[in-house]
Amino acid sequence: METTQSERLVRLRLMLVGLTITLWAMVSTGRLVQLQVLGRAFFEKQAARQSERTINLAPRRGAIVDRDGRPLAVSVDAESLYAVPQDITDPAATATALGRVLDLDAAERKELRAQLSRNRAFVWVRRKLDPATAAEVRSLELPGVGFVTENRRYYPKRELAAQVLGYVGIDNLGMSGVEYAFDEEIRGRAAKVVVRTDARRSPLEYIEKPSTEGHTVVLTLDEAIQHAAEVELERAVRESAAVSGTVVVMDPTSGELLALANRPTFNPNRFGSYSSSRWKNRAVTDAFEPGSVFKVVTAAAGLQEKVVTPDEVIDCGGGGIEIAGTRINDHAVFTSLRFRDVIAKSSDVGVIRIAQRLGRDNFYRYIRDFGFGAPTGVELPGESSGILRPAARWSALSLPSLSFGQEIGVTALQIASAIGAVANGGYLMKPLVVRQIEDPDGRVVKSFRPLAVRRVLEPETVDVLTDILRGVVREGGTGRHAAVPGYTVAGKTGTAQKVDASGRYSMTAHVASFVGYVPASRPALVILTALDEPKGERNQGGDVAAPLFARVADRALRRLAVPPDDPERVLRAVTYSTERLAQPAAYTPAPLPSPEPSDEPGRMPDLRGRPAREAAIVAARRGLIVELHGTGQVVGQSPEPGTEIEPGAACVLTLGRVPEGSGAP
């Protein structure tokens, strides 16, 4: 049967239709493969950009703690207020209600209303509200308004060590101090909130990705010593009407900083309420002419190079010396002094003679070796190198001026480090403010070991220099008010004139300072105290900075339970304080009592019923740090009789009236 023309046309049409369908299917499949397989990543990004918004939330910063783990900076939860404009039916009313609670002015309310009127999925209203404000906003029950939990930095001790800790901004980024220097370790990984919306940009869901907590930074500071330094510095600044003040307390053997105090200060919880000048750490950022404390460097160099001996008589010129046509006057008229007395009485002319023997290049080398003219490397931002011109650029007056601390700029930390090299036997140590960094599980991820930069002095030189510096604190020395009862102190006073606006040295404005170490025979502490522009009739370094040193040292030594060198002297001061004598120097102690034969070595004797002074001396002879409370005889004691004791432990004696017939020993 032959195929008709019409049948062939039908078949042809069917083939064309099939071919068309096949080609369409192939093209469609290819396009789908292109869109869903080859171009998947691109179109997913496009879709996410159109339907998702990612909000980064600051991570929980790790804590900053003192050497014993006491918190100095922590992160606490805080609620941040946001709005979803698509869910707000009345932007004007919502803006008005929020403006009233948040205390917004007219311009801020207008801006908020404009934000709430826009077609957006998410806007911040106010970050990190205080709990009371957050509760008040929540009570309004406003549609389209919600909260996200963030965290904010909180400093529980407020002003304590503020310049060391620093502060953080609204986004939890460190802005100064340790917070800035170790921001990468402390910050952690940010949390994320992903907001997904539909085609009309109405929110469908919120996906929250939690943050990773930052690492903990363990400082070398001791909270108790830091507090003592700040309390005593505050008192000294107030009493002397000084512009500012600084105290540095360092362990000379390790270079660890136990305290770094500055006044004026600020509260890092409200850093924006203070002048920015209060934020900086003056101990590391501000360079000043050290004055006579720098004579320690001159003396050390002279003794090390053997150009002078302690008892050599030095010509002090009758109160002045002429160099290159310029007369340099001493602060007092000295004709001749033994070298040890040149330092004790702080003769400028005397140390000029020693510097001249050393020579320019030799003296410059010692100044550099002691760390001046270069940063110490402490882990704090903004450290100054100080000011020290190369020896080739010195004038004829530079050598004599430098010998007593002029024509050079130093930081408080540089001075403390240099004296630490004398205290520890001759090694310049790198100052440390951080001991270690720990992860959230408490594992140590990084530790900071003591580092000796270089040897500066030989032990024999240190011994001789220490003996000379002890003379500064004895009766007749300029630093006698730095004496700490029961402990030998070695140190040096300084009263450095400041340069005024005319470029001349001021006759009134100066920096009063004292730097020393204690106990001198086995140094546990190096302490520098400095007051900028103290006022009053007696405002020299020995008048205001030396007593500040003594008070800080006394409290720090008790905190560290350092046994006294002279128990009788300790108890003489304690008895004086307890009995409120008018003049402690006039107090003549009774002969020292001997321990009872029955007292067993290494155990606490029974002191109940004994006179206060007698009991305290017995305890001090065993190396105990004694505290007396009350007046009269001993009615209570800690440790209890018979308890095992170790030298350096605290002993508290409670005093009162012992009733007759009480049977107390």
Secondary structure as UniProt FT lines:
FT   HELIX           5..33
FT   HELIX           34..38
FT   HELIX           40..51
FT   STRAND          52..57
FT   STRAND          64..65
FT   TURN            67..68
FT   STRAND          71..83
FT   HELIX           85..87
FT   HELIX           91..102
FT   HELIX           106..117
FT   STRAND          123..129
FT   HELIX           131..140
FT   TURN            143..144
FT   STRAND          145..154
FT   TURN            156..161
FT   HELIX           162..165
FT   TURN            170..171
FT   HELIX           177..181
FT   HELIX           183..187
FT   STRAND          191..197
FT   TURN            199..200
FT   STRAND          203..209
FT   STRAND          216..219
FT   HELIX           223..240
FT   STRAND          244..250
FT   TURN            252..254
FT   STRAND          256..263
FT   HELIX           268..273
FT   HELIX           276..278
FT   HELIX           282..285
FT   HELIX           291..294
FT   HELIX           295..304
FT   TURN            305..306
FT   TURN            310..311
FT   STRAND          313..315
FT   TURN            317..318
FT   STRAND          320..323
FT   TURN            324..325
FT   STRAND          326..329
FT   STRAND          336..338
FT   HELIX           339..344
FT   TURN            345..346
FT   HELIX           348..358
FT   HELIX           360..369
FT   TURN            370..373
FT   TURN            381..382
FT   HELIX           391..393
FT   TURN            396..397
FT   HELIX           398..403
FT   TURN            404..405
FT   STRAND          409..410
FT   HELIX           412..423
FT   TURN            424..425
FT   STRAND          427..429
FT   STRAND          434..438
FT   TURN            440..441
FT   STRAND          444..447
FT   STRAND          452..455
FT   HELIX           459..473
FT   TURN            475..476
FT   TURN            478..479
FT   HELIX           480..482
FT   TURN            485..486
FT   STRAND          490..499
FT   TURN            501..502
FT   STRAND          505..518
FT   TURN            520..521
FT   STRAND          525..532
FT   HELIX           541..545
FT   HELIX           546..560
FT   HELIX           567..579
FT   HELIX           584..586
FT   TURN            597..598
FT   TURN            601..602
FT   TURN            608..609
FT   HELIX           612..621
FT   TURN            622..623
FT   STRAND          625..629
FT   STRAND          633..638
FT   TURN            641..642
FT   TURN            647..648
FT   STRAND          650..656
FT   TURN            660..661
//
